Amino acid sequence: MNRLPADTVRLLSSCQVINSVVNVVKELLENSLDAGALSIDIKLENYGFDRIEIRDNGSGIKAADTAVMAVQHYTSKICSHDDLEHLVTYGFRGEALGSICAVAEVAVTTKTSEDDVGTRYTLDLTGSVVSQKPSHLGQGTTVCVLKLFKNLPVRRQYYVNTKKCKEELKKVQDLLMAYAIIKPELRLTLTHNKVVLWQKAKVSDHRMALMATLGPNAVAHLLPVHHQQPEIVIDGFFPRPGMDCSLASSSNPDKTFIFVNDRPVHQKDILKVVRQHFLAQYPADSALNRYPTVMLNITVPSSTVDVNLTPDKTQILLQNKVPFSIILSISLQTDFDSQVAVLAAVETLLVSFYGPGLGSATEATPVTTEYDGGSGLHAGPSLGDCLERLDNHDQGHDKGKDVEQLSAVSWSRGTALTDPSTGEPLQPVKIHLATGWSSDLGQVKAKGQSSPGKKVSNAITEKRAALTAYDLINNRAMRTPLSPAALFERETRASVLQEKPTASLQDITTAVQERWKNLGEEDRKKYEDKAKKHLERYDLQTKLASDRDVREPERRLCLVSPLSRPQGQKRKVLPSNQPVLDQLFFSQPQKKRSPGPKPSQPLPFSVVTLRQRLHRLSFQSNPRPQGLRLVNRLASQSAWVVLCGRKLVLLNPFRVEEALLFKRLLENNILPAASLQNPIQLTDSILGGAEYTQSLCTMEKGSPELRGMAIFSDPRLVANGFQITLTPGSSSTERHLEVTAMADCVPFLGMEDLREILTAVLHRNAKTVKECRPLKVTNYLQGEAVRLARQLPVTLAKEDVEDILLRMQQQLEETSQACIHGQAFFHHLSDIPDTEQEAPCL
């Protein structure tokens, strides 16, 4: 026998802990929760096989622990096996990060509240740190996993199938939903290939968390439950009893959430009990393979839970859990654990919420249900009562009497279990029917049975011999009055269909007829009154329609079913109605006439009068007026006539506003910078030479931090969307320049634009932001100015236009009299003559 190498042992053990993408996300997510994170972002690329990044805002990893943070069996959560008795964290084995390192490339970026700057650590296959460098990220931890299963080609090949990858992504989302429900204060986002698939914001309680996760429609029918007994507390939300099964359940268990001490678990026995009690309310065919929408959180002492059962910690063992088969079997013993079993507590809660329904676990215990003839049904003892009776029964009898006395013969005879108070055997289920029920049931059964030779009617192919819904009286359609049975059918059919969605039309009609026959006198009287009112309204409408035209004879066309006419007799159509029908249905569409000339009306207008008024207006204050003065607006063009000295010009105010907006954006707008996942290191070759690097280093910087790193605060860089950090060294060659953030609103913004800024500073001695704008940024700001100008109202008030002209004179130069597209602000109309002799003869 040979000893396996350490690398092989590490790889084999890691494959058991990390066997899928969801395992990686689960381990890293639980580490973030143990660090007290309240905001966690999960980013996946190629379903997580190319990149998995989990970023949190937790407490971070101390600098003293970073050397061994990924070495297997190093953990800060427990110190010995005894600490498992008081476990309050999700993780405790110290295997997760080390196992991930064995099957992928891992980098960890962390910063605590005591650290001045974050640090990015690169790890090798053993979990050891091989390199580190400063990072701009804030407090918290970011774990980046690249090339998952790179050294396991068979496992990576297994996930080549797109269907498998989508299933893995669905598992990740289900995992996040579970933690989002149990942690209402947690904010979660899931991003795949830079697309946000799912997110949940911080909420106040578990109900709001369910609503944010599953939606308001799924939570509307859930009711809160609470059950508490010594050392066991059960909280959660269950579907309302009697709720529609299709609304309160799903075909898979992805909406059934079970937690033990706030830990998501897969407990088949608890799930089985919950399903049995929930599905016992519905027929077996409609509730087949259904799982209720449930949130169940069981809180027990940590010392009674064994979490270290499977690598993913989704299955647990409960010390005080008695196997449910023992509870339900006839082998009930007196050495039942003194502490109440978890399953029994869940059973008690479900019985109190849903009642001891058929098909549940309470079938094994005889439940007496009696009908008292007036007050209703009374259920017998629950499982807890039966267990208490069995315990009292064993204490009151001889200690030598054991389980062997509960033989199959005594059990089948019903004498195995006796009531300790009376000594009589416990009776099985009895349902006493009141007098008259049996005869009614017999009549219903007799009516439901059909003779073999009788043909079953079809509600689709066979028409009912009844009047149609409308009558045509004097070319007016009026609804015919409904009978009391028809009114009842119209109101009851919807409820019958809701109760039996799969019922046929014939079954629905039969059920409605049965309900009408069994309807009470008071209810029947109500529908008869409604039918009477309908008839009175119909008679009134008929009378009004008949009296509209007294000159014409009364015409009534009653559309009657063919079954009400004698055989061989044809229906006669009144000749007076035929032209009307021909005109309605067979008339040829008329050809559209060509539109004629638009109507016009001459208005008196005199150029001489207009010239005189403009002349008086111009000479009111100054014989030679200067500046711009508004005359009036052209309604059809949204333009304004302006008097400029002796010239009459046409103004487009939108072009002026567009130029003003563009000037203001060039001077003041600051492009928001988005953090880069991989900062860009700046060298002389990237910037274009040493003189560019030197020019960059002379720009304004902020106050340096403790480690000497400074961030450039020069507005010429910040306004153009560049965030650059400088880490000084002992010499100019050792200084470290990095672009840590860059504007993402400008397409294809990059290092060539930074060189353009430095060129303006170095060669043109640019001092302002406007002089240092790169061409891409200038084009982007032009588009923003056009977008903002188009948001102005189509019709501007006179005060707004005057304000635009005032700002134009103050902010724009006289040479800048065109918009960003080169279109002039003003269009010359004519010159105003000073004398009558200069005016042209019209």
C-alpha positions in Angstrom: 0.0 0.0 0.0 1.2 3.5 -0.9 0.4 6.8 0.9 -1.4 9.2 -1.4 0.3 12.5 -2.1 -1.0 15.5 -0.2 -2.3 17.2 -3.4 -4.3 14.1 -4.3 -5.8 13.9 -0.8 -6.7 17.5 -1.0 -8.3 17.2 -4.4 -10.3 14.1 -3.4 -11.7 15.6 -0.2 -12.4 18.9 -1.9 -14.5 17.2 -4.6 -16.9 16.0 -1.9 -17.4 19.4 -0.3 -17.5 21.4 -3.6 -19.3 19.4 -6.3 -21.4 22.2 -8.1 -21.8 25.9 -8.5 -24.6 26.0 -5.8 -22.1 24.5 -3.3 -19.7 27.3 -3.9 -22.3 30.0 -3.6 -23.8 28.4 -0.4 -20.4 28.2 1.4 -19.4 31.7 0.5 -22.9 33.1 1.3 -22.8 31.5 4.7 -19.3 33.0 5.4 -20.7 36.4 4.5 -23.7 35.9 6.9 -21.4 34.7 9.7 -19.4 38.0 9.2 -22.6 40.0 9.8 -23.2 41.1 6.2 -26.5 42.9 5.5 -25.9 43.3 1.7 -24.6 40.5 -0.5 -24.1 40.7 -4.3 -23.7 37.4 -6.3 -22.4 37.7 -9.8 -22.0 34.7 -12.2 -20.5 34.4 -15.6 -21.3 31.4 -17.8 -23.5 29.9 -15.1 -20.6 30.3 -12.6 -18.1 28.1 -14.3 -16.1 31.0 -15.7 -16.5 33.4 -12.7 -18.3 33.5 -9.4 -18.0 36.7 -7.4 -19.6 37.3 -4.0 -19.3 40.7 -2.4 -20.5 41.6 1.1 -20.3 44.5 3.6 -19.5 42.3 6.6 -16.8 42.8 9.2 -14.0 41.6 6.8 -11.0 39.4 7.6 -8.3 40.6 10.0 -4.9 41.1 8.6 -3.4 38.6 11.1 -5.7 35.8 9.8 -5.3 36.4 6.1 -2.2 34.1 5.9 -4.3 31.0 6.9 -7.8 32.1 5.9 -8.0 29.5 3.1 -5.9 26.7 4.7 -8.1 23.8 5.5 -9.3 23.3 9.0 -8.5 26.9 10.0 -11.6 28.7 11.3 -12.5 31.5 13.7 -15.9 30.1 14.6 -15.1 27.2 16.9 -12.1 26.1 18.9 -13.0 22.5 19.8 -15.7 19.9 19.3 -17.4 21.1 22.5 -18.2 24.4 20.8 -20.7 22.6 18.6 -23.0 22.4 21.6 -23.4 26.2 21.4 -23.1 26.7 17.6 -24.5 30.0 16.4 -22.8 30.2 13.0 -23.5 28.5 9.7 -20.0 27.4 9.1 -17.6 25.7 11.5 -15.4 23.1 9.7 -12.9 25.5 8.0 -13.0 23.5 4.7 -15.0 25.7 2.3 -12.5 28.2 1.1 -9.6 25.7 1.0 -11.8 23.2 -1.0 -12.7 25.9 -3.5 -9.0 26.7 -3.9 -8.3 23.1 -4.8 -10.7 23.1 -7.8 -10.5 26.7 -9.0 -8.5 30.0 -9.0 -9.4 32.1 -6.0 -8.8 35.8 -5.1 -10.0 37.4 -1.9 -10.3 41.1 -1.3 -11.1 42.2 2.2 -11.1 45.3 4.5 -12.0 45.7 8.1 -13.1 48.8 9.9 -9.6 49.2 11.4 -7.9 48.9 8.0 -7.1 52.1 6.0 -7.3 50.4 2.7 -8.4 47.1 1.4 -6.1 44.3 0.2 -6.5 41.8 -2.6 -5.0 38.4 -2.0 -4.3 35.8 -4.7 -4.4 32.1 -3.4 -2.9 28.9 -4.8 -4.2 25.4 -4.8 -3.2 24.9 -1.1 -5.0 28.0 0.0 -1.7 29.9 0.7 -1.3 33.6 -0.2 1.0 34.0 -3.2 0.5 37.7 -3.9 -1.2 40.8 -2.5 -1.9 44.4 -3.6 -4.0 47.3 -2.4 -7.6 47.6 -3.4 -10.1 50.4 -3.6 -13.0 48.4 -2.3 -14.7 49.4 0.9 -15.4 47.4 4.1 -16.3 43.8 3.6 -15.1 40.8 1.7 -15.1 39.9 -2.0 -14.3 36.4 -3.1 -13.7 35.8 -6.8 -13.7 32.2 -8.1 -12.4 31.7 -11.6 -12.3 28.6 -13.8 -14.3 26.3 -11.6 -13.4 22.6 -11.9 -10.5 23.5 -14.2 -8.6 20.3 -13.0 -11.7 18.1 -13.2 -12.5 17.8 -16.9 -15.1 15.1 -16.4 -17.1 17.2 -14.0 -16.8 20.3 -16.1 -17.8 18.3 -19.2 -21.0 17.2 -17.3 -22.1 20.8 -17.2 -21.6 21.4 -20.9 -25.3 20.7 -21.5 -27.2 24.0 -21.4 -30.1 22.3 -19.6 -27.9 21.2 -16.7 -26.5 24.7 -16.5 -29.9 26.3 -16.3 -30.9 23.8 -13.6 -27.8 24.8 -11.6 -28.7 28.4 -11.9 -32.2 27.7 -10.7 -30.8 25.9 -7.7 -28.7 29.0 -6.9 -31.8 31.2 -7.0 -33.8 28.8 -4.8 -30.9 28.9 -2.3 -30.9 32.7 -2.2 -34.7 32.7 -1.8 -34.4 30.5 1.3 -31.9 32.8 3.0 -33.8 35.9 1.8 -36.9 34.6 3.7 -35.2 33.7 6.9 -33.1 36.9 6.9 -35.6 39.8 6.3 -32.9 42.4 7.0 -30.6 41.0 4.2 -30.3 42.6 0.8 -29.5 40.1 -2.0 -28.9 40.4 -5.7 -28.2 37.7 -8.3 -26.5 38.7 -11.6 -25.7 36.4 -14.5 -23.7 37.7 -17.4 -24.2 41.3 -16.3 -28.0 40.8 -16.2 -29.8 41.1 -12.9 -31.9 37.9 -12.6 -33.3 38.3 -9.1 -33.0 40.7 -6.2 -34.5 41.3 -2.8 -34.4 44.5 -0.7 -34.2 44.9 3.0 -37.6 44.4 4.7 -39.0 44.5 8.2 -40.3 40.9 9.0 -40.7 37.4 7.6 -44.0 38.1 6.0 -42.6 41.0 4.0 -39.7 38.8 3.1 -42.0 36.2 1.7 -43.9 38.8 -0.2 -40.6 40.2 -1.7 -39.5 36.7 -2.6 -42.6 34.9 -3.8 -44.8 37.8 -4.7 -48.0 39.2 -3.1 -50.3 36.8 -4.7 -48.6 33.7 -3.2 -48.5 35.3 0.3 -52.1 36.6 0.3 -53.5 33.3 1.5 -50.8 32.5 4.1 -51.5 32.8 7.8 -48.9 33.1 10.6 -48.6 30.2 13.0 -46.8 30.0 16.4 -46.3 27.0 18.7 -44.2 27.0 21.8 -43.4 24.4 24.4 -40.3 23.6 26.5 -37.2 24.0 24.4 -39.1 24.0 21.1 -40.5 27.0 19.3 -42.2 26.7 15.9 -43.0 29.8 13.8 -44.0 30.1 10.2 -46.7 30.7 7.6 -49.2 28.1 6.4 -51.9 28.2 3.7 -55.4 29.1 4.9 -57.5 26.0 5.6 -59.9 25.3 2.7 -57.9 27.4 0.3 -57.8 26.4 -3.4 -55.2 23.8 -3.8 -53.9 25.2 -7.0 -53.3 28.6 -5.4 -51.8 27.3 -2.2 -49.4 24.7 -3.6 -47.1 23.8 -6.5 -46.0 20.7 -8.3 -42.5 20.8 -6.8 -41.2 21.6 -3.3 -39.3 24.8 -4.3 -41.8 26.9 -2.3 -41.7 24.8 0.8 -39.1 26.3 3.1 -38.1 24.4 6.3 -35.6 25.9 8.7 -34.0 24.5 11.9 -32.4 27.3 14.0 -32.5 29.6 11.0 -30.7 27.0 8.8 -32.3 25.8 5.6 -32.6 22.0 5.8 -34.1 19.1 3.8 -36.0 17.1 6.3 -38.1 14.5 4.5 -40.0 13.4 7.6 -41.1 16.9 8.5 -42.0 17.6 4.9 -44.1 14.4 4.8 -46.1 15.4 7.9 -46.8 18.9 6.5 -47.9 17.5 3.2 -50.2 14.9 4.7 -52.1 17.4 6.9 -52.3 20.0 4.1 -53.4 17.6 1.4 -55.9 15.9 3.7 -58.3 18.8 2.9 -58.6 18.0 -0.8 -59.6 15.0 -2.9 -56.8 12.6 -3.7 -56.9 13.2 -7.4 -56.6 17.0 -7.2 -53.9 16.9 -4.5 -51.6 14.4 -6.1 -47.9 15.4 -6.2 -48.6 18.8 -4.7 -46.4 20.7 -2.3 -47.8 23.5 -0.1 -46.4 27.0 0.0 -45.0 26.9 3.6 -42.4 28.7 5.7 -41.6 26.7 8.8 -38.8 27.7 11.3 -38.1 25.3 14.2 -36.0 26.6 17.0 -34.4 24.1 19.4 -31.3 24.2 21.6 -28.0 23.9 19.6 -26.9 21.0 21.8 -29.8 18.9 20.5 -28.9 19.4 16.8 -26.2 17.6 14.8 -25.4 19.7 11.8 -22.2 17.8 10.8 -24.0 15.1 8.9 -23.4 15.9 5.2 -20.8 18.1 3.5 -23.4 20.7 2.5 -25.0 20.7 6.0 -28.5 20.5 4.6 -29.5 17.4 6.5 -29.4 17.3 10.3 -30.1 15.0 13.2 -32.2 16.0 16.2 -31.3 14.4 19.5 -34.8 14.6 20.8 -36.5 13.5 17.6 -38.3 10.2 17.9 -38.7 8.4 14.5 -42.2 9.2 13.2 -42.9 5.6 12.3 -42.6 4.7 16.0 -45.2 7.4 16.9 -47.6 6.1 14.3 -47.0 2.4 14.8 -48.8 0.3 17.4 -45.5 -0.2 19.2 -46.0 2.7 21.5 -43.7 2.4 24.5 -43.6 4.0 27.9 -40.0 5.0 27.7 -40.9 7.8 25.4 -38.3 10.7 25.7 -39.4 13.1 28.5 -38.7 16.1 26.2 -41.4 16.5 23.6 -40.3 15.3 20.2 -40.0 17.8 17.4 -42.2 15.8 15.1 -44.9 15.5 17.7 -44.7 19.3 18.2 -45.1 19.8 14.4 -48.0 17.3 14.4 -49.7 19.2 17.3 -49.4 22.5 15.4 -50.8 21.0 12.2 -53.7 19.3 14.0 -54.6 22.6 15.7 -54.4 24.5 12.4 -55.9 22.1 9.9 -57.7 19.7 12.2 -57.4 15.8 12.2 -58.2 15.3 8.5 -58.2 12.0 6.7 -55.0 11.0 5.1 -52.9 12.6 7.8 -50.8 10.9 10.4 -53.6 10.9 12.9 -55.3 8.1 11.0 -53.2 5.7 13.1 -54.8 7.0 16.2 -58.5 6.3 16.6 -60.3 9.6 16.4 -64.0 9.8 17.5 -66.2 12.2 15.6 -69.8 12.4 16.6 -72.7 14.3 15.2 -75.1 15.7 17.8 -77.9 16.5 15.4 -77.7 20.2 15.9 -74.4 21.7 16.8 -72.2 20.0 14.2 -69.3 17.6 14.2 -67.0 17.2 17.2 -63.5 15.8 16.7 -61.9 13.3 19.1 -58.5 13.4 20.7 -55.4 14.5 18.8 -52.1 12.7 18.7 -50.8 14.4 21.8 -54.0 13.5 23.7 -53.7 9.8 22.6 -50.0 9.8 23.7 -50.9 11.2 27.1 -53.7 8.6 27.4 -51.3 5.8 26.5 -48.8 7.1 29.0 -51.4 7.2 31.8 -52.7 3.8 30.7 -49.3 2.2 31.1 -48.7 3.9 34.5 -52.0 2.7 35.8 -51.5 -1.0 34.9 -49.0 -3.5 35.8 -45.4 -2.7 34.9 -45.0 -6.2 33.5 -47.5 -5.5 30.7 -45.4 -4.6 27.6 -45.8 -4.0 24.0 -46.1 -7.7 23.2 -49.7 -7.7 24.6 -50.8 -5.4 21.7 -51.2 -8.3 19.4 -52.5 -8.3 15.9 -55.7 -10.1 17.0 -56.5 -7.6 19.8 -55.7 -4.7 17.4 -58.1 -6.0 14.7 -60.8 -6.6 17.3 -60.5 -3.0 18.6 -59.6 -4.1 22.2 -55.9 -3.3 22.1 -56.2 0.3 23.4 -58.6 1.2 26.2 -59.8 4.5 27.7 -58.2 4.8 31.1 -61.2 6.6 32.6 -63.8 4.1 31.6 -61.8 1.0 30.9 -63.6 0.5 27.6 -61.8 0.0 24.3 -61.3 3.1 22.2 -63.9 3.3 19.5 -63.1 3.9 15.8 -64.5 6.7 13.8 -68.2 7.1 13.9 -70.3 9.5 11.9 -74.0 9.7 12.9 -76.3 11.1 10.2 -79.3 13.1 11.1 -82.8 11.9 10.3 -83.7 12.4 6.7 -80.1 12.4 5.4 -80.2 8.9 4.2 -83.4 9.4 2.2 -82.0 12.6 0.6 -78.8 10.8 -0.3 -80.8 8.0 -1.8 -82.8 10.3 -3.9 -79.7 12.1 -5.2 -78.1 8.8 -5.9 -81.2 7.6 -7.8 -81.3 10.8 -9.8 -77.6 10.6 -10.6 -78.0 7.0 -12.0 -79.1 6.7 -15.6 -80.7 3.7 -17.2 -78.7 1.9 -19.8 -81.2 2.6 -22.6 -81.6 6.3 -21.8 -79.7 8.6 -24.0 -77.5 11.2 -22.2 -78.3 14.7 -23.3 -75.5 16.9 -24.6 -75.5 20.5 -23.7 -73.2 21.4 -26.6 -75.0 19.8 -29.6 -78.6 20.0 -28.3 -80.2 23.5 -28.2 -82.6 24.3 -25.4 -86.2 25.1 -26.3 -86.2 28.6 -24.9 -86.5 32.1 -26.2 -83.4 34.0 -27.2 -81.8 36.6 -25.0 -82.9 39.6 -27.0 -86.1 40.8 -28.7 -86.1 43.3 -31.6 -88.9 45.8 -31.2 -89.1 48.8 -33.5 -85.4 48.3 -34.5 -84.4 48.4 -30.8 -82.8 45.3 -29.2 -84.0 44.7 -25.7 -83.0 42.0 -23.3 -85.8 39.5 -22.6 -86.7 39.0 -18.9 -85.2 36.1 -17.1 -87.1 33.5 -15.1 -86.3 32.9 -11.4 -84.5 29.7 -12.3 -82.4 31.5 -14.9 -81.4 34.2 -12.5 -80.3 31.6 -10.0 -78.4 29.7 -12.7 -76.5 32.8 -13.7 -75.4 33.5 -10.2 -74.6 29.9 -9.2 -72.8 28.6 -12.3 -69.6 30.5 -11.5 -69.4 29.1 -8.0 -70.0 25.6 -9.2 -67.3 25.9 -11.8 -64.9 27.3 -9.2 -65.6 24.3 -6.9 -65.2 21.8 -9.8 -62.9 23.3 -12.4 -62.8 20.0 -14.4 -66.5 19.4 -14.5 -68.3 19.1 -17.8 -71.1 21.5 -18.9 -73.7 18.7 -18.3 -72.4 18.2 -14.7 -72.5 21.9 -14.0 -76.1 22.2 -15.3 -77.1 19.2 -13.2 -75.5 20.6 -10.1 -77.2 24.0 -10.6 -80.6 22.3 -11.1 -80.1 20.3 -7.9 -79.3 23.4 -5.9 -82.4 25.1 -7.3 -84.6 22.2 -6.2 -83.1 22.3 -2.7 -83.3 26.1 -2.4 -85.3 27.4 0.6 -88.5 29.3 0.3 -87.0 32.6 1.4 -84.2 32.4 -1.2 -86.6 31.2 -3.9 -88.9 34.2 -3.0 -85.9 36.5 -3.5 -85.2 35.3 -7.0 -88.9 35.5 -7.9 -89.0 39.1 -6.8 -85.9 39.8 -9.1 -87.6 38.1 -12.0 -90.8 40.2 -11.4 -88.7 43.4 -11.5 -87.0 42.3 -14.7 -90.4 41.6 -16.3 -91.8 45.0 -15.3 -88.7 46.8 -16.7 -89.1 44.8 -20.0 -92.8 45.7 -20.3 -91.9 49.4 -19.7 -89.2 49.4 -22.3 -91.5 47.6 -24.8 -94.2 50.2 -24.2 -91.8 53.1 -24.7 -90.4 51.5 -27.9 -93.9 50.9 -29.3 -95.0 54.5 -28.6 -92.1 56.1 -30.4 -93.8 56.1 -33.8 -97.6 56.0 -33.5 -98.0 56.4 -37.2 -96.4 53.1 -38.1 -98.1 49.9 -37.1 -96.5 48.0 -34.2 -93.9 45.7 -35.4 -92.3 43.0 -33.2 -89.9 40.5 -34.4 -89.5 37.8 -31.8 -86.7 35.4 -32.5 -87.9 32.0 -31.4 -86.1 28.7 -31.2 -86.8 26.3 -34.0 -88.2 23.8 -31.5 -91.1 26.1 -30.8 -92.4 26.2 -34.4 -94.5 23.5 -36.0 -92.8 21.1 -38.4 -92.8 22.2 -42.0 -93.8 25.8 -41.3 -91.4 28.4 -42.5 -90.8 31.6 -40.6 -92.1 34.7 -42.4 -89.9 37.7 -42.6 -91.7 41.0 -42.6 -91.0 42.9 -45.8 -90.6 46.2 -44.0 -87.5 44.9 -42.2 -85.7 43.5 -45.3 -84.6 46.9 -46.6 -83.2 47.8 -43.2 -81.2 44.5 -43.1 -80.0 45.0 -46.6 -78.8 48.4 -45.9 -77.0 47.3 -42.7 -75.3 44.2 -44.0 -75.1 44.4 -47.8 -74.6 48.0 -48.5 -71.6 48.9 -50.7 -69.0 51.1 -49.1 -69.1 54.6 -50.5 -66.1 55.8 -52.3 -64.3 58.6 -50.5 -64.5 61.8 -52.2 -61.4 63.7 -52.9 -61.0 66.5 -50.3 -62.0 69.8 -51.7 -60.3 73.1 -51.1 -60.0 74.1 -47.5 -62.4 76.9 -46.5 -60.6 80.2 -46.2 -61.6 83.7 -45.2 -59.8 86.9 -46.2 -58.7 89.1 -43.4 -57.9 92.8 -43.7 -54.1 93.4 -43.5 -52.1 96.5 -44.2 -48.3 96.6 -44.4 -48.4 100.3 -43.9 -50.2 100.0 -40.6 -47.8 97.3 -39.4 -44.8 99.5 -40.4 -46.3 102.5 -38.5 -46.9 100.4 -35.3 -43.4 99.0 -35.5 -42.1 102.5 -36.0 -43.9 103.9 -33.0 -42.7 100.9 -30.9 -39.1 101.4 -31.9 -39.1 105.1 -31.1 -40.9 105.0 -27.7 -37.7 105.2 -25.6 -34.9 105.7 -28.1 -34.8 107.0 -31.6 -32.2 104.3 -32.4 -33.2 101.3 -30.3 -30.5 98.7 -29.6 -30.9 95.0 -28.4 -33.6 92.5 -29.0 -37.3 93.1 -28.5 -40.1 90.5 -28.9 -43.0 91.4 -31.2 -45.2 88.4 -31.3 -45.3 84.6 -31.8 -46.1 82.7 -34.9 -48.6 80.1 -33.8 -48.1 77.7 -36.6 -44.2 77.6 -36.3 -43.6 78.1 -32.6 -41.2 80.8 -33.6 -41.1 84.5 -32.5 -40.8 87.7 -34.4 -38.1 89.8 -32.9 -37.0 93.4 -33.6 -33.3 93.8 -33.6 -32.4 97.4 -34.3 -33.9 98.2 -37.7 -34.2 94.6 -38.6 -37.2 92.3 -38.3 -36.0 88.7 -37.7 -37.5 85.3 -36.9 -36.2 83.6 -33.7 -36.1 79.9 -32.9 -35.9 79.7 -29.1 -35.2 76.0 -29.0 -31.9 76.4 -30.9 -30.8 79.0 -28.3 -31.8 76.8 -25.4 -29.9 73.9 -27.0 -26.7 76.0 -27.2 -27.1 77.3 -23.7 -27.5 73.7 -22.3 -24.5 72.5 -24.2 -22.3 75.3 -22.9 -23.4 74.6 -19.3 -22.7 70.9 -19.7 -19.3 71.5 -21.1 -18.3 73.7 -18.2 -20.0 72.1 -15.2 -21.1 68.5 -15.9 -19.3 65.7 -14.0 -19.5 62.3 -15.5 -20.2 59.6 -12.8 -17.3 57.1 -12.5 -18.1 53.4 -12.0 -15.6 51.2 -10.2 -13.6 48.8 -12.3 -13.4 45.2 -11.4 -9.8 45.1 -12.6 -8.0 48.5 -12.2 -5.9 49.6 -15.1 -2.2 50.2 -14.3 -0.8 53.4 -16.0 2.7 53.3 -17.5 4.7 55.6 -19.8 3.9 53.5 -22.8 0.1 53.6 -22.1 0.1 57.4 -21.5 2.3 58.2 -24.5 5.6 59.0 -22.8 7.3 60.1 -19.6 6.2 63.8 -20.2 2.6 62.7 -20.1 3.1 60.8 -16.9 4.9 63.7 -15.3 2.1 66.0 -16.4 -0.4 63.7 -14.8 1.5 63.5 -11.5 1.6 67.3 -11.2 -2.2 67.5 -11.2 -4.2 68.3 -8.0 -4.6 65.4 -5.6 -6.6 64.8 -2.4 -5.1 64.3 1.0 -3.0 61.1 1.1 -4.1 58.2 3.4 -2.0 56.6 6.0 -0.2 54.3 3.5 0.5 57.2 1.3 -2.0 56.5 -1.5 -3.7 59.6 -2.9 -6.6 60.0 -5.3 -6.5 62.7 -8.0 -9.1 65.4 -7.4 -8.2 67.6 -10.4 -11.6 68.7 -11.9 -10.1 68.2 -15.4 -9.9 64.4 -14.6 -12.9 64.0 -12.4 -15.3 65.9 -14.6 -14.4 63.6 -17.6 -15.1 60.4 -15.6 -11.6 59.3 -14.5 -10.7 58.3 -11.0 -6.9 57.7 -10.7 -4.9 56.7 -7.6 -1.3 57.3 -6.9 0.8 55.1 -4.6 4.2 56.8 -4.2 7.5 54.9 -4.0 11.0 55.7 -3.0 11.7 56.9 -6.6 9.8 58.1 -9.6 10.1 54.7 -11.2 8.5 52.9 -8.3 5.4 55.0 -8.0 2.2 53.2 -8.8 -0.6 54.8 -11.0 -3.9 53.0 -11.4 -7.3 53.9 -13.0 -9.7 52.5 -10.4 -13.0 54.0 -11.8 -14.2 55.3 -15.2 -17.4 56.7 -16.6 -19.6 54.0 -18.2 -22.1 56.4 -19.7 -19.8 57.3 -22.6 -19.4 54.5 -25.0 -15.8 53.2 -25.6 -14.2 55.7 -23.1 -10.6 54.5 -22.5 -7.0 55.4 -22.3 -6.8 57.3 -25.5 -9.3 59.8 -24.0 -7.1 60.2 -21.0 -4.1 60.9 -23.3 -6.3 63.5 -25.1 -6.8 65.3 -21.7 -3.1 65.2 -21.0 -2.3 66.5 -24.5 -4.6 69.5 -23.9 -2.9 70.2 -20.6 0.6 69.7 -21.8 0.5 71.4 -25.3 -2.4 73.8 -25.1 -1.9 74.8 -21.5 -5.6 74.0 -20.8 -6.7 75.2 -17.4 -10.5 74.7 -17.4 -12.7 71.6 -17.8 -14.2 72.9 -21.0 -10.8 73.1 -22.7 -10.0 69.5 -21.6 -13.1 67.7 -22.9 -12.2 64.7 -25.1 -14.0 64.4 -28.4 -16.1 61.4 -27.2 -17.2 63.3 -24.1 -18.1 66.4 -26.2 -20.2 64.3 -28.5 -22.0 62.7 -25.5 -22.7 66.1 -24.0 -24.1 67.3 -27.3 -26.6 64.4 -27.3 -27.5 65.2 -23.7 -28.2 68.9 -24.6 -30.4 67.9 -27.5 -32.3 65.4 -25.3 -32.9 68.1 -22.6 -33.9 70.7 -25.2 -36.5 68.3 -26.6 -38.2 68.1 -23.2 -39.2 71.7 -23.3 -42.9 72.4 -24.0 -43.8 73.1 -27.6 -45.3 76.5 -26.8 -43.2 78.8 -24.7 -44.6 81.8 -22.8 -43.3 85.2 -23.5 -41.5 85.5 -20.2 -39.7 82.2 -21.0 -38.5 83.5 -24.4 -37.4 86.8 -22.8 -35.4 84.9 -20.3 -33.8 82.8 -23.0 -32.8 85.9 -24.9 -31.3 87.5 -21.7 -29.2 84.4 -21.0 -28.1 84.3 -24.6 -26.8 87.9 -24.4 -25.1 87.2 -21.1 -23.5 83.7 -21.7 -23.0 83.4 -25.4 -20.6 85.4 -27.5 -21.7 87.5 -30.4 -19.9 85.2 -32.8 -21.8 82.2 -31.4 -25.2 82.7 -33.0 -25.9 79.1 -34.0 -26.9 75.9 -32.3 -24.7 72.8 -32.0 -25.9 71.6 -35.4 -24.8 74.8 -37.1 -28.3 76.3 -37.6 -28.6 80.0 -37.0 -30.7 81.4 -34.2 -32.2 84.2 -36.3 -33.7 84.3 -39.8 -33.8 87.8 -41.4 -37.3 88.9 -42.6 -37.0 92.5 -43.7 -35.5 95.9 -42.7 -37.7 98.6 -41.1 -37.5 101.9 -43.1 -37.0 105.1 -41.3 -39.1 107.3 -43.7 -42.1 106.9 -45.9 -39.9 107.4 -49.0 -37.8 104.4 -48.1 -40.8 102.1 -47.8 -41.6 100.1 -51.0 -44.8 100.7 -52.7 -47.2 97.8 -52.2 
